[in-house]
Amino acid sequence: MNEEEITLRPVAEADLPDLERLVGDPGALGEYQWYGWSDPRRFRRELAEDGLLGEERLVLAVDAGGGFAGFVAARKAGVRNTARYWNIGAQLVPGARGRGIGTRAQLLLVDYLFAHSPVMRLEADTEVGNLAEQRALEKCGFLREGVQRATTFRDGQWRDVVRYGLLRTDPRPERPL
């Protein structure tokens, strides 16, 4: 396991070129994240509006060894205000993948969300073929809850996703990962 320090922090203006380049480059996003062109400047607008730290969603930069390695994000979901939960995800720059950085970043995000919001549940979804993300979520303590058919549309076809859940009361992995 790579021992470099992994931290999360609010996205800074200096991160925007790296962030915009990551989300605007199909090759950088990787096989499971490219859904077509979208406005990469949305991050710039949202950073100016609320620092990407809104009530319904947040985006945090992932630093690995002192450099920008990608981001983690969470958005609130749920049908009632009394039963809201966070759905989380991560996106790393190509050079940061396969080194355990995403797992540790998502674990830090889990800790942050349970420490700073009263939600009982966190969720994550990933395409059935994304085995690396499935392993990362399981290392963070998430349990595989099932497969949802034809949930996401990418590259001309509907794709199934695996739903993962983690309750506040579930056992958590011992540190360090």
Secondary structure, DSSP 8 states (H G I E B T S, - for coil): ---S-EEEEE--GGGHHHHHHHHT-HHHH-TTT--S---TTHHHHHHHHHTTB-SSEEEEEEEETTEEEEEEEEEEE-SSGGG-EEEEEEEE-GGGTTTTHHHHHHHHHHHHHHHHS--SEEEEEEETT-HHHHHHHHHTT-EEEEEEEEEEEETTEEEEEEEEEEETTS----S--
